[in-house]
Amino acid sequence: QVQLVESGGGLVQAGGSLRLSCAASGRTLSTYAMAWFRQAPGKERDFVGAITWRGGFTHSADSVKGRFTISRDNAQNTMYLQMNSLKPEDTAVYYCAAEVLRGGRWEPELENKYDYWGQGTQVTVSS
């Protein structure tokens, strides 16, 4: 089992920045990929970005490219989402997720690939 705990959400004005953290515990993450998803009120959960624990390969949604950056700290077993130039449409509950990589093609945008989920952290961007 892997436990995921998000933190760092809050209220920020448009144009501002926040950094989200996702602390993982329970297992060695070397064979995992981790991701951020978000869900705005009344909408489906959407992919934001992902990173492989081994190699640090990243993939981001077009809507956040150039504004959001995903990184991880292997020693701390923590993934980060640095969010800059925030917009009101970024308002959502942000979830982190972990996927056991079992070989084959990496498809980070597919929600059903993920084995573990955190409880989410609220990000609100005011205009």
Rosetta blueprint (number, residue, H / E / L):
1 Q L
2 V L
3 Q E
4 L E
5 V E
6 E E
7 S E
8 G L
9 G L
10 G E
11 L E
12 V E
13 Q E
14 A L
15 G L
16 G L
17 S L
18 L E
19 R E
20 L E
21 S E
22 C E
23 A E
24 A E
25 S E
26 G L
27 R L
28 T L
29 L L
30 S L
31 T L
32 Y E
33 A E
34 M E
35 A E
36 W E
37 F E
38 R E
39 Q E
40 A L
41 P L
42 G L
43 K L
44 E L
45 R E
46 D E
47 F E
48 V E
49 G E
50 A E
51 I E
52 T E
53 W L
54 R L
55 G L
56 G L
57 F L
58 T E
59 H E
60 S E
61 A L
62 D L
63 S L
64 V L
65 K L
66 G L
67 R L
68 F E
69 T E
70 I E
71 S E
72 R E
73 D E
74 N L
75 A L
76 Q L
77 N L
78 T E
79 M E
80 Y E
81 L E
82 Q E
83 M E
84 N L
85 S L
86 L L
87 K L
88 P H
89 E H
90 D H
91 T L
92 A E
93 V E
94 Y E
95 Y E
96 C E
97 A E
98 A E
99 E E
100 V E
101 L L
102 R L
103 G L
104 G L
105 R L
106 W L
107 E L
108 P L
109 E L
110 L L
111 E H
112 N H
113 K H
114 Y L
115 D L
116 Y E
117 W E
118 G L
119 Q L
120 G L
121 T E
122 Q E
123 V E
124 T E
125 V E
126 S E
127 S L
